[in-house]
Amino acid sequence: FGVVFVGSLGLYPLIGENFFPTVDAGQLRLHVRVPTGTRVEETEVRFRQVEQVIRHIIPAEELDLVLDNIGLPAIPINLLLSDNPTIGAGDGEILVSMKEDHGPTAGYIERIRDELHRKYPDMTVFFQPADIVNQTLNFGLPAPIDIQITGRNVPANHALAEKMEKEIAGIPGVVDAFVYQKFDQPQLRLDIDRVRAQQAGLAQRDIANNVLVNLSSSTQTNPNQWLNPQNGVNYTVAVQTPPSALSTLDELNQITVTGANQPDPQLLTSFAKLRRTNTTAVASDYNIQRTVDIYASVSGRDLGGVANDIRAIIARYEKQKDALPKGTKLVLRGQADSMRTSFIGLGLGVVGAIVLVYLLMAVNFQSWLDPLIIITALPGALAGILWMLFVTQTTLSVPALMGAIMCIGVATANSILLVTFANERREEEPDLAPRDAALDAGFTRLRPVLMTALAMIIGLLPMSLGLGEGGEQNAPLGRAVIGGLTLATVTTLFFVPIMFSFFKEREEKAEAKAKQEAEGVPQAA
């Protein structure tokens, strides 16, 4: 039995770890990022190309809705409250909803990803979780894995992120690895000659306000409202140069500038020069430290195994001298980090459940030996859980650990039935040998133990099959309980009686030996 249990522990690395099982929600969330600086009109054209690929791969009779969300909204409050990683006009996501009788979503995702990478290598495409469970577990991040590079030297950190992204993308099971921040956003920089502007009676604020009014309307500098007396509704009144009149740099240079001390219009080109530069498309901070994030998803492998490989890469960079810029730190965050913390807590919960059950039984039986005999059935339960997860190719997850805790309770209850009956038989017949009492208990309590185990196994069988929408979410719980109870029942009926007779016979021998020693000692006068 010990060999079987220890051998079963060797299955743990082969099972793998996932926070929660992946659910086929019948939806796709594809994020598309074209080269930074692309106009929204051109982005729309590229999105149509991606949409054609989607419609080519997913049959028309299975498609229900395809929705494109391109660019940033005028009021970005909704974006701030979601996990949408859109950073500009060249960004957006495509939401795909499929009908009930659709094919496997994971297969469509793999085909769409491969086709887009082949046809449009200049695009950055990645799939986000479409089900609410994984969206919640990501805590607002677009991917379950977030390698965060924190430090002051942002250019060096960006170069490090690009290098690490290539290594992480080569890890088996990693898909959609990308650097979130972009540092090549085109911009027009306005350099003002303050001396010449002051000579003309203009301040830098005057020039900036005039440029804002022409490009972004007067609401930027002087908000104005008009109340309609007929319906009582307020309307914003804005003045702005038509965008069609400012389509070239020459037209921008012809913007007229006025101020409090200069009522006569002056040309912008008289005081300022326009030049093209690049800037950061999005800036991210964590604990007041500038960060660069590498996001990655997992496909075809467990999250725990991928996270361990990434931790090995991070450890290698931290050990190498001069591999990291001064003051830079590498931290693995996201669902992978939360999973590790939760698994440690649940693992301690399993151990705590066993210890608590043992202590409660020690109080009830007024003995340390009987509870020890009872919990000898639990190694069989844990071995059965590991074997069932291995055979069904189910990763260890939170539902599976919850099933393990349930299985411990039921297995302990069955073992209590057997040991209690054996003790009662020995109380009724003091001369009954422990071996005979254990055999009698096994025969007599065979039906109650089997009925309890079978009732639980049959009741959880539909759940273990993962049938219906979202059935994959609870399937590991049912499989863990079924596998654990199956082997725990065998252990209770065969191994626990052996341990009962073994320990009770030793206890009897120890008591007899102590009695003989006590009788052989002469009494004091």
C-alpha positions in Angstrom: 0.0 0.0 0.0 2.8 2.4 0.8 4.5 1.7 -2.5 1.2 2.5 -4.3 0.7 5.8 -2.4 4.3 7.0 -2.9 4.2 6.0 -6.5 0.9 7.9 -6.9 2.7 11.1 -5.7 4.9 10.8 -8.7 1.9 11.6 -10.9 1.6 15.1 -9.5 4.1 16.7 -11.9 2.4 15.0 -14.8 -1.1 16.3 -13.9 -0.3 20.0 -14.2 -2.0 23.0 -12.5 -4.6 25.4 -13.6 -6.4 28.0 -11.5 -9.8 27.1 -13.0 -10.7 24.9 -15.9 -11.2 26.6 -19.3 -14.8 26.9 -20.4 -16.1 26.8 -23.9 -18.4 29.9 -23.7 -19.2 30.0 -27.5 -17.5 33.4 -27.7 -14.2 34.8 -29.0 -12.4 38.0 -28.0 -9.8 38.8 -30.5 -7.7 41.9 -29.9 -6.0 43.4 -33.0 -3.2 46.0 -32.9 -2.0 47.4 -36.2 1.3 49.4 -36.5 1.3 52.4 -34.1 0.1 55.6 -35.6 -2.3 54.1 -38.1 -5.3 56.3 -38.7 -8.6 55.0 -37.6 -9.9 54.8 -41.2 -7.0 52.5 -42.2 -7.5 50.5 -39.0 -11.0 49.8 -40.1 -9.8 48.4 -43.4 -7.4 46.1 -41.6 -10.1 45.0 -39.3 -12.2 44.0 -42.3 -9.4 41.8 -43.5 -9.3 40.1 -40.1 -13.0 39.7 -40.1 -12.8 38.0 -43.5 -10.4 35.4 -42.0 -12.8 34.8 -39.1 -15.8 34.3 -41.4 -13.7 32.0 -43.7 -12.7 29.7 -40.8 -16.0 29.7 -38.7 -18.9 28.3 -40.8 -21.6 30.9 -41.5 -24.3 28.6 -39.9 -22.4 28.7 -36.6 -21.8 32.5 -36.5 -24.3 34.6 -34.6 -22.7 38.1 -34.3 -19.4 39.7 -35.1 -18.8 43.1 -33.5 -15.8 45.4 -34.0 -14.8 48.0 -31.4 -12.0 50.2 -32.8 -10.1 53.0 -31.2 -10.6 54.9 -28.0 -14.0 56.4 -27.0 -14.4 60.1 -26.4 -15.1 59.4 -22.7 -12.8 56.5 -21.7 -14.6 55.8 -18.3 -15.9 52.4 -19.6 -12.4 51.4 -20.7 -11.0 52.2 -17.3 -13.4 49.8 -15.7 -12.7 46.9 -18.1 -9.8 44.7 -19.2 -9.6 46.2 -22.6 -6.0 47.0 -23.5 -6.8 49.4 -26.3 -4.2 52.2 -26.4 -5.0 54.2 -29.6 -6.7 54.5 -33.0 -4.7 51.5 -34.2 -6.2 49.2 -31.5 -9.4 47.4 -31.1 -11.1 44.1 -30.4 -13.4 41.8 -32.4 -16.2 40.1 -30.4 -17.5 36.9 -32.0 -20.6 35.2 -30.7 -21.5 31.7 -32.0 -24.8 29.8 -32.0 -25.5 26.9 -29.7 -24.6 24.1 -32.0 -21.0 25.3 -32.7 -17.7 23.5 -33.1 -15.0 23.6 -30.4 -14.0 27.2 -29.8 -10.4 26.3 -29.0 -9.9 24.7 -32.4 -11.3 27.9 -34.1 -9.0 30.0 -32.0 -5.9 28.0 -33.1 -6.8 28.2 -36.8 -7.5 31.9 -36.7 -4.3 32.7 -34.8 -2.2 30.7 -37.2 -3.9 32.2 -40.3 -3.5 35.8 -39.1 0.2 35.3 -38.2 0.8 33.9 -41.6 -1.1 36.5 -43.7 -0.6 39.7 -41.6 2.8 39.5 -39.8 2.8 43.2 -39.1 -0.3 42.9 -36.8 -0.2 42.1 -33.1 -3.1 39.7 -32.5 -4.0 38.0 -29.2 -7.1 36.3 -27.7 -8.5 37.5 -24.4 -10.7 35.3 -22.1 -14.3 35.4 -23.2 -15.8 33.7 -20.1 -16.5 35.7 -17.0 -14.6 33.4 -14.7 -11.2 33.9 -16.3 -11.9 37.6 -16.9 -12.4 37.9 -13.1 -9.4 35.7 -12.3 -7.1 38.0 -14.5 -8.0 40.9 -12.3 -8.4 43.4 -15.1 -5.4 42.1 -17.1 -5.7 41.0 -20.7 -3.8 37.8 -20.2 -3.2 35.3 -17.3 0.6 35.9 -17.3 2.1 39.4 -16.7 5.9 39.8 -16.5 6.3 43.2 -15.0 9.6 45.1 -15.6 9.8 47.9 -13.1 12.5 50.7 -13.0 13.4 54.2 -13.9 15.4 53.4 -17.1 12.4 53.0 -19.4 14.3 52.8 -22.7 16.6 50.0 -21.3 13.6 48.3 -19.8 11.8 48.3 -23.1 14.8 46.8 -24.8 14.9 44.1 -22.1 11.2 43.5 -22.6 11.6 42.9 -26.3 14.4 40.5 -25.7 12.5 38.6 -23.0 9.4 38.5 -25.1 11.2 36.4 -27.7 12.4 33.9 -25.1 9.0 33.6 -23.4 7.3 33.1 -26.8 9.6 30.1 -27.3 8.3 28.3 -24.2 6.1 25.3 -25.1 2.5 26.2 -24.4 2.9 30.0 -24.6 0.8 31.9 -27.1 0.0 35.5 -27.8 3.1 36.9 -26.0 3.5 40.6 -26.6 4.8 43.8 -25.0 1.9 46.0 -24.0 3.5 49.4 -24.1 4.4 51.0 -27.4 7.1 53.6 -27.7 6.8 54.6 -31.4 3.6 56.7 -31.4 4.1 59.5 -34.0 3.6 63.0 -32.7 4.1 66.6 -33.9 6.1 68.6 -31.5 5.7 72.4 -31.3 8.9 74.3 -30.3 8.1 77.9 -29.4 10.6 80.7 -29.6 9.7 82.5 -26.4 11.9 85.5 -27.1 10.2 86.3 -30.4 6.8 85.6 -29.0 7.4 88.0 -26.1 8.6 90.7 -28.5 5.2 90.4 -30.3 3.3 90.6 -27.0 2.4 86.9 -26.8 3.0 84.4 -24.1 3.4 80.6 -24.5 -0.1 80.2 -23.0 -1.6 82.4 -25.7 0.0 80.3 -28.5 -1.1 77.0 -26.8 -4.7 78.2 -26.4 -5.0 79.2 -30.0 -3.6 75.9 -31.2 -6.0 74.0 -29.0 -9.0 76.0 -30.2 -8.1 75.3 -33.9 -7.4 71.6 -33.4 -9.7 70.6 -30.5 -12.4 73.3 -30.4 -13.0 76.1 -27.8 -14.3 73.6 -25.2 -10.7 72.9 -24.3 -10.0 76.5 -23.2 -13.4 78.2 -22.8 -16.4 75.8 -22.4 -19.7 77.4 -23.3 -23.3 76.2 -23.0 -26.5 77.3 -24.7 -29.9 76.7 -23.1 -32.7 75.9 -25.5 -35.7 77.8 -24.1 -38.2 75.5 -25.9 -37.1 72.2 -24.3 -34.8 73.3 -21.5 -31.9 71.3 -22.8 -28.3 72.5 -22.5 -26.1 72.3 -25.6 -22.3 72.7 -25.8 -21.3 75.6 -28.1 -17.9 75.0 -29.7 -15.8 76.9 -32.3 -13.2 75.0 -34.2 -11.4 75.1 -37.6 -12.7 72.4 -39.9 -10.3 69.4 -39.9 -10.2 69.4 -43.7 -8.6 72.9 -43.5 -5.7 71.6 -41.4 -4.6 68.4 -43.2 -0.9 69.4 -43.9 2.0 70.9 -41.9 1.9 74.0 -44.1 -1.7 74.6 -43.1 -0.9 74.1 -39.4 1.9 76.7 -39.7 -0.7 79.2 -41.1 -2.8 79.1 -37.9 -3.3 82.6 -36.6 -2.4 83.6 -33.0 -3.8 86.4 -30.9 -3.5 87.4 -27.3 -4.5 89.9 -24.7 -1.6 92.1 -25.6 -1.6 91.3 -29.3 -5.1 91.7 -30.9 -3.7 91.6 -34.4 -3.5 88.0 -35.8 0.0 86.6 -36.1 1.1 83.4 -38.0 2.1 80.5 -35.9 5.2 79.9 -38.1 6.6 83.3 -36.9 7.1 82.0 -33.4 7.2 78.2 -33.5 8.5 75.2 -35.5 6.8 71.9 -36.0 8.8 68.7 -36.1 8.0 65.0 -36.2 9.0 62.8 -33.2 7.9 59.6 -31.5 6.5 59.3 -28.0 5.0 56.7 -25.7 1.6 55.5 -26.8 0.7 54.5 -23.2 2.5 54.9 -19.9 2.0 52.4 -17.1 3.0 52.8 -13.4 3.0 50.4 -10.5 3.7 51.7 -7.0 4.8 55.0 -8.5 7.4 53.1 -10.7 7.3 53.2 -14.5 6.7 49.7 -15.8 6.9 47.7 -19.0 4.6 44.6 -19.2 5.0 41.4 -21.2 1.6 39.6 -21.5 1.3 36.0 -22.4 -1.5 33.3 -22.6 -1.4 29.6 -22.4 -2.7 27.0 -24.9 -2.2 23.2 -24.9 -0.4 23.2 -21.6 -1.1 23.8 -17.9 -0.6 27.3 -16.5 1.5 26.1 -13.6 4.1 24.4 -15.9 4.4 27.5 -18.1 4.7 29.8 -15.0 7.5 27.6 -13.7 9.4 28.0 -17.0 8.9 31.7 -16.9 10.2 31.9 -13.3 13.3 30.0 -14.4 13.9 32.7 -17.1 13.4 35.5 -14.6 15.8 33.8 -12.1 18.4 33.5 -14.8 18.2 37.2 -15.7 18.4 38.1 -12.0 21.5 36.0 -11.5 23.4 37.2 -14.6 25.6 40.2 -13.9 24.6 43.4 -15.8 21.6 41.5 -17.4 19.2 44.0 -15.7 19.5 47.8 -15.8 20.3 49.4 -12.5 17.3 49.5 -10.2 15.2 47.3 -12.5 13.1 44.5 -11.0 11.3 41.5 -12.7 8.1 40.3 -11.1 5.6 37.7 -12.3 2.1 38.8 -11.7 -1.4 38.0 -13.0 -3.4 34.8 -12.7 -0.2 32.7 -12.4 0.8 34.5 -9.2 -2.8 34.4 -7.8 -3.0 30.6 -8.5 0.2 29.9 -6.6 -1.1 31.8 -3.6 -4.5 30.1 -3.7 -3.0 26.6 -4.1 -0.8 27.1 -1.1 -3.8 28.2 0.9 -5.9 25.3 -0.3 -3.1 22.8 0.3 -2.8 24.1 3.9 -6.6 23.7 4.1 -6.4 20.0 3.1 -3.6 19.4 5.7 -5.6 21.4 8.3 -8.7 19.4 7.5 -6.9 16.1 8.2 -5.3 17.4 11.4 -8.6 18.9 12.6 -10.5 15.6 11.9 -7.8 13.7 13.8 -8.0 15.9 16.8 -11.8 15.8 16.9 -11.8 12.0 16.7 -9.2 11.9 19.4 -11.5 13.8 21.7 -14.5 11.6 20.7 -12.7 8.3 21.1 -10.6 9.3 24.1 -7.7 7.7 22.3 -4.8 8.7 20.0 -4.6 5.3 18.4 -8.1 4.8 17.0 -8.1 8.2 15.1 -4.7 7.1 13.7 -6.2 3.9 12.4 -9.2 5.7 10.9 -7.1 8.2 8.9 -5.0 5.5 7.3 -7.8 5.4 4.7 -6.9 9.0 3.6 -3.7 8.2 1.7 -5.8 5.9 -0.5 -8.2 8.8 -1.1 -5.4 11.1 -2.1 -3.9 8.5 -4.4 -7.3 7.9 -6.0 -7.7 11.6 -6.7 -4.3 11.8 -8.4 -4.9 8.7 -10.5 -8.4 9.9 -11.6 -7.0 13.3 -12.6 -4.2 11.6 -14.5 -6.4 9.1 -16.4 -9.0 11.8 -17.4 -6.2 14.3 -18.4 -7.6 16.8 -15.9 -5.3 19.4 -14.4 -5.2 20.2 -10.7 -7.4 23.2 -10.0 -9.5 24.9 -7.3 -12.6 22.7 -8.0 -10.4 19.6 -7.8 -8.9 20.7 -4.5 -12.4 21.4 -3.2 -13.4 17.9 -4.3 -10.3 16.5 -2.4 -11.6 18.2 0.8 -15.0 16.7 0.3 -13.5 13.2 -0.3 -11.5 13.4 2.9 -14.7 13.9 4.9 -16.6 11.0 3.3 -13.7 8.6 3.5 -13.2 9.5 7.2 -16.9 8.8 7.9 -16.7 5.4 6.3 -13.6 4.5 8.2 -15.2 5.6 11.5 -18.1 3.2 10.8 -15.7 0.3 10.6 -13.5 1.1 13.5 -16.4 2.0 15.8 -18.1 -1.4 15.1 -14.9 -3.3 15.7 -14.4 -1.6 19.1 -18.0 -2.4 20.0 -17.5 -6.0 19.1 -14.5 -6.2 21.4 -16.4 -4.5 24.2 -19.2 -7.1 23.8 -16.7 -10.0 23.7 -13.5 -9.1 25.6 -11.7 -12.3 24.5 -12.4 -11.6 20.8 -9.1 -11.2 18.9 -8.5 -7.8 17.2 -8.1 -9.7 13.8 -11.5 -11.4 14.3 -13.1 -8.1 15.3 -11.7 -6.3 12.2 -13.0 -9.1 9.9 -16.4 -9.0 11.6 -16.5 -5.2 11.2 -15.5 -5.5 7.5 -18.3 -8.0 6.7 -21.0 -6.2 8.8 -20.2 -2.7 7.6 -19.6 -3.6 4.0 -23.1 -2.6 2.8 -23.2 0.8 4.6 -19.8 1.8 3.4 -20.6 0.8 -0.2 -23.9 2.5 -0.1 -22.4 5.8 1.1 -19.6 5.7 -1.5 -21.8 4.7 -4.4 -24.4 7.3 -3.5 -21.8 10.0 -3.7 -20.1 8.5 -6.8 -23.4 8.1 -8.8 -24.6 11.5 -7.7 -21.4 13.2 -9.0 -21.1 11.1 -12.2 -23.1 13.6 -14.4 -21.0 16.5 -13.1 -17.7 14.6 -13.8 -18.7 14.2 -17.5 -18.8 18.0 -18.0 -22.0 17.9 -20.0 -23.9 21.1 -21.0 -22.8 24.7 -21.2 -20.1 25.5 -18.7 -20.0 21.9 -17.5 -16.2 21.9 -17.8 -16.0 24.2 -14.8 -17.2 21.7 -12.2 -16.1 18.5 -13.8 -12.7 18.4 -11.9 -14.7 18.4 -8.6 -16.7 15.4 -9.6 -13.8 13.5 -10.9 -11.7 14.1 -7.8 -14.4 12.9 -5.5 -15.2 9.8 -7.6 -11.5 8.8 -7.9 -10.8 9.5 -4.3 -13.8 7.6 -3.0 -13.2 4.6 -5.2 -9.8 3.9 -3.9 -10.7 5.2 -0.4 -13.5 2.6 -0.2 -11.1 -0.2 -1.1 -8.7 1.1 1.5 -11.4 1.3 4.1 -12.6 -2.2 3.6 -9.2 -4.0 3.2 -6.4 -1.8 4.6 -8.0 -0.3 7.6 -8.9 -3.7 9.1 -5.3 -4.8 8.7 -4.1 -1.7 10.5 -6.7 -2.2 13.2 -5.6 -5.7 13.9 -1.9 -4.8 13.7 -2.1 -1.8 16.1 -4.5 -3.4 18.5 -2.4 -6.6 18.8 0.6 -4.5 19.6 -1.4 -2.5 22.1 -2.5 -5.8 23.8 1.0 -7.1 23.9 2.3 -3.8 25.3 -0.4 -3.9 28.0 0.3 -7.5 28.9 4.0 -6.8 29.1 3.4 -3.8 31.4 1.1 -5.9 33.6 3.7 -8.6 33.9 6.4 -6.1 34.8 4.1 -4.5 37.4 3.3 -7.9 39.0 7.0 -8.9 39.1 8.1 -5.8 41.1 7.9 -6.6 44.9 5.6 -4.3 46.8 7.2 -1.9 49.3 6.7 -2.7 52.9 
